[in-house]
Amino acid sequence: MFYKAEDVRAMFQLLNDYEINYLLTKNIADELPDKLKLGKDIDLIVHIEDYEKFQAVLNHFGWQRIIHPRGKERGWGFMYGAHENLKFRHSVNTLEVDAYAELCTKSIERNAWLPLDKVIQKSIWENKVWDAANQWWIMDDENMVIYLLTRSVFEKNGFSDAYVREIEKRKKFLANPTARQKLEKIFFKFTDTLIEKVNGGGYGKILLSYLTFTDY
């Protein structure tokens, strides 16, 4: 069972109408707008300058804030200036939105969220892309592939087939000097190994290689 595509589109139209600065964080396997399974949510980054406005607009139009399963109420921390995440559910269609003010990843060692480097935070807003077919804002391909790699290592404990397909679509952007610089902010000296394994299709070896890497 899936959420109705018109409900998904209505949520984005609401954000657009009220000129909220947001980005759709990911859309794995193009599940939006018509293949989002019931119980899954829509992941957004909302610019910190619009964070309060975002909450007010959703509240006004029938969305209710709920306890985030990986938020403060559940013992999760927010490190290095990261802002608390927000979880909203529509009171009628039960669609859920998961919003962050920064592009974050999970700490491997504890239940805490870490914002990616400021260079990346700045870049996602400067290079955001208007998806005219779907009428919503998305991340550019370079930042997206960096985020997918980061999330696979730090949050997903490996590379699912769906993530690999999304990375494969964008791996050519890893040749950009700016992409390497961003990856070095996250993976440090492991960056060359990471790019080499992605280019060689060695996704199954990346996590273990990272966890056992010592040449820092």
C-alpha positions in Angstrom: 0.0 0.0 0.0 1.2 3.5 -0.9 0.4 7.1 0.1 -1.6 8.9 -2.5 0.5 10.9 -5.0 -1.8 13.9 -4.7 -1.1 14.1 -0.9 2.6 14.0 -1.5 2.4 16.7 -4.1 0.1 18.8 -1.9 2.7 18.8 0.8 5.4 20.1 -1.6 3.0 22.6 -3.1 2.4 24.0 0.4 6.1 24.5 1.0 6.4 26.2 -2.4 3.4 28.4 -1.9 4.8 29.7 1.4 8.3 30.1 -0.1 10.0 27.8 2.4 13.6 27.1 1.6 13.8 23.3 1.6 15.4 20.4 -0.2 14.2 16.9 -0.7 17.1 14.9 0.8 16.6 11.8 -1.2 14.2 9.9 -3.4 15.5 6.4 -3.6 14.2 4.4 -6.6 11.9 7.4 -7.4 9.5 6.3 -4.7 8.0 9.8 -4.7 5.3 10.8 -5.5 3.4 7.6 -6.0 5.4 4.7 -4.6 6.0 5.8 -1.0 4.9 2.9 1.2 2.6 3.5 4.1 4.7 4.1 7.3 7.6 5.6 5.4 8.3 9.3 5.5 9.6 12.2 3.3 13.0 13.4 4.2 13.7 17.1 4.0 16.4 19.6 4.8 14.8 23.0 5.8 17.0 26.0 5.9 17.5 27.2 9.5 16.2 30.6 8.6 12.8 29.0 7.7 12.8 26.3 10.4 10.2 28.1 12.6 8.1 29.2 9.6 8.1 25.6 8.3 6.7 24.4 11.6 4.1 27.2 11.7 2.9 26.5 8.2 2.5 22.7 8.8 0.7 23.3 12.1 -1.7 25.6 10.4 -2.6 23.2 7.6 -3.4 20.1 9.6 0.1 18.6 10.4 0.9 17.7 14.0 4.4 17.3 15.4 5.0 13.9 16.8 7.9 12.3 18.8 10.8 11.6 16.6 12.0 8.0 16.9 15.6 9.2 16.7 15.2 12.6 18.4 15.8 14.2 21.8 12.8 12.5 23.4 14.3 9.1 22.5 17.7 10.0 23.9 19.4 11.1 20.7 22.0 14.0 20.8 22.7 16.8 18.4 26.4 17.6 18.2 28.5 20.5 16.8 25.6 22.9 16.6 23.1 20.6 14.8 19.5 21.6 15.5 16.9 19.2 16.7 15.1 17.2 14.0 11.3 17.5 13.4 8.8 14.9 12.7 5.3 15.8 11.5 2.2 13.7 10.6 -0.8 14.9 8.7 -3.9 14.5 10.7 -6.0 13.1 7.8 -3.8 11.3 5.3 -1.2 10.3 7.9 1.7 11.3 5.6 4.9 11.9 7.6 7.7 14.4 7.1 11.1 14.1 8.7 13.0 17.4 8.7 16.5 18.5 9.6 18.0 22.0 9.6 21.4 20.6 8.5 22.5 17.7 6.3 23.5 15.2 9.1 24.8 11.7 9.5 24.7 9.4 12.5 27.6 8.9 14.8 28.9 5.4 14.5 29.7 5.2 18.3 26.6 6.7 19.8 23.0 7.8 19.2 23.8 11.3 18.0 23.5 13.3 14.9 26.5 15.0 13.4 26.2 17.9 10.8 28.4 17.5 7.8 31.1 20.1 7.2 30.1 23.7 6.7 31.5 23.6 3.2 28.9 20.9 2.3 26.1 22.8 4.2 26.8 25.9 2.1 27.1 24.0 -1.1 23.7 22.2 -0.9 21.9 25.5 -0.8 24.0 27.3 -3.4 23.6 24.4 -5.9 20.1 23.2 -5.2 18.1 22.1 -8.3 14.5 22.7 -9.2 12.9 19.4 -10.3 10.4 20.8 -12.8 8.8 17.5 -13.5 7.9 17.0 -9.9 7.7 20.6 -8.8 10.1 20.4 -5.8 13.6 21.3 -4.8 16.4 18.6 -4.8 20.1 18.4 -4.1 22.5 18.6 -7.0 24.1 15.3 -8.1 27.6 16.0 -6.6 26.2 16.6 -3.1 23.7 13.8 -3.4 26.4 11.2 -4.2 28.4 12.4 -1.2 25.4 12.1 1.0 24.5 8.6 -0.2 28.0 7.4 0.4 28.1 8.9 3.8 24.7 7.6 4.8 25.6 4.1 3.6 28.7 4.0 5.8 27.5 5.8 8.9 23.8 5.0 9.0 22.9 2.0 6.8 25.9 -0.3 7.8 26.5 -1.1 4.1 25.3 -0.5 0.6 21.9 -1.7 -0.3 21.1 -2.4 -4.0 18.8 0.6 -4.1 21.6 2.9 -2.8 24.2 1.4 -5.2 21.9 2.1 -8.1 21.5 5.8 -7.0 25.3 6.1 -6.5 26.1 4.5 -9.9 23.9 7.2 -11.6 26.1 9.9 -10.1 29.6 8.4 -9.4 31.1 10.4 -12.3 30.8 13.5 -10.1 33.4 12.0 -7.8 36.0 13.1 -10.3 35.2 16.7 -9.5 37.9 18.3 -7.3 35.1 19.8 -5.2 33.7 16.4 -4.6 37.0 15.1 -3.4 37.5 18.1 -1.1 34.0 17.5 0.5 34.6 13.8 0.9 37.9 14.5 2.7 36.0 16.5 5.2 34.1 13.3 6.1 36.4 10.4 5.3 39.8 12.1 5.6 42.6 9.9 4.2 40.2 7.1 3.4 38.8 9.2 0.6 41.0 7.8 -2.1 40.2 4.3 -1.1 36.5 5.1 -1.1 36.5 6.6 -4.5 38.6 3.7 -5.9 36.2 1.1 -4.6 33.2 3.0 -5.9 34.7 3.3 -9.3 35.6 -0.4 -9.3 32.1 -1.5 -8.0 33.5 -2.9 -4.8 30.6 -1.7 -2.6 30.6 -4.8 -0.5 34.1 -4.1 0.7 33.8 -0.4 1.6 32.4 -0.6 5.1 35.0 -3.1 6.4 37.8 -1.2 4.7 36.7 2.0 6.4 36.3 0.4 9.8 39.7 -1.2 9.7 41.5 1.7 7.9 44.5 2.9 9.9 46.6 5.0 7.5 45.5 8.4 9.0 
